[in-house]
Amino acid sequence: MSREMNHEAAGMDTTEKQDEGRRSGIRIMGQLIGLVKPLLPVMLLAILLGTVGYLCAIFLTILAGYGLIHILLEPVMETLGLSLVSSGAGMLLRMELRTLFIALIVMAVLRGLLHYGEQYCNHFIAFKLLAIIRHKVFAALRKLCPAKLEGRDKGNLISVITSDIELLEVFYAHTISPIAIAVLTSLVMILFLAVISPAAAILALAGYLTVGAAIPLLFGKRGADKGMEFRNGFGDLNSFILDSLRGLDETIQYRQGEKRRKEMAERSDRLGNVQKGLNRLEASQRSVTNLVILLFSFAMLFLLILLKQEGSVDLTGMLVGTIAMMGSFGPVTALASLSNNLNQTLASGERVLSILEEEPKVEEVAGTESVSFTNAEADNVDFAYDEEQILKDYSIKIPGGKVIGIHGASGSGKSTLLKLLMRFWDVQGGQVKISGRNVRGINTPDLREMEAYVTQETVLFHDSIANNIAIGKTGASREEIMEAAKKASIHDFIMTLPKGYDTEVGELGDTLSGGEKQRIGIARAFLHDAPFFLLDEPTSNLDSLNEGIILKSLKEGKGDKTVLLVSHRKSTMNLADIVYEMDHGRLS
């Protein structure tokens, strides 16, 4: 129990360290953008299409405004003997109405096509990258387990693998290219307004920076912690629901249903309150953004009126400049609204990146000379889970072809020894050796190939019995599976089932008893056919009759295999050639 609590505390410590060492949003975005490298050409195409598309939309408004000016005001001005166009800016827009209408139609069509192309490219990148990231996360988890994942909150891990990675779609499809599009479009508009007036260009630059950068950064900073709080809370709620489903029988038996329901409601309310805070922040940002856009639009109008009075801007320039300013906030507004969802997205990104960057406690080995199993030993081994010392100056020799029994009470270190022989953990002192070589220098695939490990609690997948046994050997035939099941004394039971070996075992094998699951685990070991068997309490869930059957099967089926058998049962030791007693990490 204390060991489990230590592992849980380790998982909590990891979360706390992540909270203390939070990365900045810019750093997270930079690291996520780095993953786009394989799809950079598609991203550049999306940016080009998006920029041209927005420019079409903006100039659609500008040309439409100019057309109205041309139709409504020019006859009046000509009557008064005045000209709408008295500067180079106006002359750039001067064109025949027929040409103007054609240009408007072309731009409207192009806007739709370009926007579709941009969205297609962005979503292609997003979903392609999500698949790549999932592969990377699964590969990282495989390297981290079991040492780094033992005691880790499974609900939070599921949340990272599913919803957190899914949220990154927002970043890749709706964040990266909009940032680049906003920058490029704003630069083009600043140059356009500079033709009308340098002062107008400077005011436009200030407006774009305020709406597209200052406001998102201000509100993003305020919402960053709430975003991480929501993602962590969501993962905790997942864990609670998962635990509740797994413990449904116990909850009903001990009438704890109402208590669990209230706790679930409380957790949901807390998560809902965090979500409300994020929503309020989003509404505040949207209001501030709209207000600032109006202020800068009116500021541009007043500036151009002043410049018109001074004679440095004509009437067309004044009106077109104002329309251009009002119609050009689209890209930066899209950028401003990103931070509404970006808080959660960046929090999800940080959680994903933390897993990808986490260093395993046990590094896999490859490229060394292969070794065949002859014997095993632990030589003056020291090992502790955090501060809890499990093995101290521990030594044992396991000769080839023998059955070595280790008997001892729960918590004495028996299971830990097997994990060290499997190299799930590395020792802090001394050496664990296979065939005279330190396991740290043996290729990890070779080590897994020469060892068959049966744990105390056999994990079954939601699949058929045949497929669950077949995990022990890739490409195993049905005959090999059945032979392994016979050795594990589970074949007769399987044949009584309606679908035999094709019977589904349910989630976590909940349709089978503990003893039946344990025998399937032993069948896997027989199918794996490794020279070194590691059996951790292989008969703990069996009655005396089935224990005898299993021990007899092990004795008859082991051949020249080496078996390390650990158990708290004295009767299980009857199979062993040599029996050691273990008491708190020491042999006797």
C-alpha positions, 0 to 999 in steps of 0.5 A, a space after each residue: 500500500 505504501 509503495 502505491 501511495 509513493 507512486 501516486 505521490 510521484 505522479 502528483 509531484 510531476 504535475 506540480 513541477 509542471 505547474 511550477 515550470 510552466 512554459 510561456 505561450 510563445 515557447 509552446 507555440 514555437 515547439 508546436 510549430 516545429 512539428 509542422 516541418 514535414 508539411 511546410 510546403 502545404 502550410 506555405 500554400 495555405 498562407 498564400 491562399 489565405 492572404 490573397 483571399 483576405 486581400 480580395 475580401 478587403 479590396 472588394 469592400 474598397 472597390 464597392 465603396 469607390 463605385 458608390 462614390 463614383 456613382 453618387 458623388 461625381 455628378 454632384 462634384 462635376 456640377 460644382 466644378 470640383 473633382 473627386 480625384 486630385 491626388 495619385 491615390 484617387 487615380 489608382 482607383 479610377 476605372 470604368 464602372 464596367 471594369 469595376 463591376 467585373 473586378 468585384 465579381 472576380 474578387 468575390 468568386 476568388 475569395 470563396 475559392 481561396 478561402 476553401 483552398 486555405 481551409 482544406 490545406 490547414 485541415 489537411 495539415 492538422 489531421 495529418 499532424 494529429 496522427 503523427 503526434 499520436 504516434 509520437 505520444 504512444 512511442 514516448 509512453 512506451 519508453 516511459 513505462 513502466 517505471 515512469 507510468 506506475 502510479 500515474 493518473 490514468 484518466 489524465 493520460 487518457 485525456 492527453 492522448 484523446 482530447 488534448 491532442 484533438 484540441 491541437 487541431 485548433 492550433 494547426 488548422 486555425 492558428 498558425 496560418 492566421 497569424 502569418 496571414 494577418 501579418 502579411 495582409 496588414 503589411 499590404 494594407 499599410 503600404 496601400 494606406 501609405 499611398 494615401 497618407 503616411 500618417 494613415 499608414 502609421 495609425 493603421 499599424 497602431 490599430 493592427 498591433 493593438 487588435 492583433 497583438 496587444 489585446 490577445 497577449 493581455 487576455 491570453 496571459 490572464 487566461 493561461 492559468 485558467 486554461 491549464 486548470 480546466 485541462 487538468 480538471 477535465 483529466 481528473 474528472 475522467 479519472 474519477 469517472 473511470 474509477 467509478 465505472 470500474 468500481 461499480 459493483 463495490 459502489 452498489 454493494 456498500 451503498 456508496 452510489 449517492 456519495 459518488 454521485 455528489 462528488 461527481 456533481 461537485 467536480 463537474 460544478 468546479 469544472 463548470 465554474 472554471 469554464 464560466 471564467 474562461 467564457 467571461 474572459 472570452 466575452 470581455 476580450 471580444 467586447 474590448 476588441 470590437 470597441 478598439 476597432 471602432 475607435 481606430 476606425 473613427 480615428 482614421 476618419 477624423 485623421 483623414 478629414 483633417 488631412 483633407 482640410 489641409 489639402 494633402 488628401 482628396 475626397 476620394 482618398 479620405 473616403 477610400 482610406 476610411 473604408 480600407 481601415 474599417 474593412 481590413 481588421 478581419 485578419 487581425 480580428 481572427 487573430 484576436 479571437 484565437 486567444 479565446 480558445 488558445 488558452 486551453 489549446 496551449 495548455 493541451 499543447 504543454 501537456 502533450 509536449 511534457 510527455 514527449 520531452 519526459 526522459 525515461 527512468 530506464 533507457 532501452 538498449 540496442 546495438 550490442 552483442 546478442 546473448 543467450 540465457 544460461 543463468 541469472 543473478 542479483 549481485 549486492 543489489 540496492 533498490 528503493 521506490 523514492 525514499 522507501 528502501 525495498 532491497 538492501 545489499 541483496 544477492 541471489 543466484 539463479 542457475 539454469 534449468 532449475 526451479 527457484 522458489 522465493 517465499 515471503 510475505 507481501 511487501 517483502 520485495 519479491 515482485 520488485 526482484 522480478 521487475 528488476 530482472 525484467 529491467 522495468 527499473 534500474 537498480 541504485 546499487 549492485 548489478 542484475 545479471 543475465 548470463 553473466 552480463 549486466 542487464 543494462 548492457 543487454 539489448 532490450 528486445 533480446 531481454 524481452 525475448 528470453 524472459 516470460 513474465 507472469 504478473 500477479 494481476 493478468 491484464 486482459 484486453 477487450 478481445 477474444 480469448 485466443 487473441 489474448 493468449 496470442 499476445 505471447 507470440 506474434 503470428 501464433 497459430 490456433 494450434 499453438 494457442 491451444 497447446 499453450 492453453 492446455 499447458 496452463 490447464 485452461 483449455 477444457 474451460 475454454 471449450 465449454 464456452 459457447 464460442 470457445 477460443 473466440 469468446 470475448 472476455 469483456 473490458 479488463 476480462 471482467 467476464 472471467 474469474 481471477 483464476 481464469 484470468 491468471 491461467 490465461 496469463 500463464 498460457 501466454 508465458 507458455 506460448 512465448 516459450 522463453 528460456 527464463 520464466 518469471 512467475 509472480 504469485 501464479 496461483 494466488 487466485 486459484 483454489 487448492 485443486 487448480 493450484 495443483 493442476 497448474 503446478 503439475 503443468 509447470 513441472 511437466 511443461 517447463 522442460 529445460 527452462 529456468 523458473 523463478 517462482 515467487 509466492 507467499 503460499 508455502 504449498 506453491 513452493 513444492 514445485 521448487 528445487 531450491 527455496 529461499 525465504 525473503 524478509 524485507 529485502 533480505 534472503 534467508 
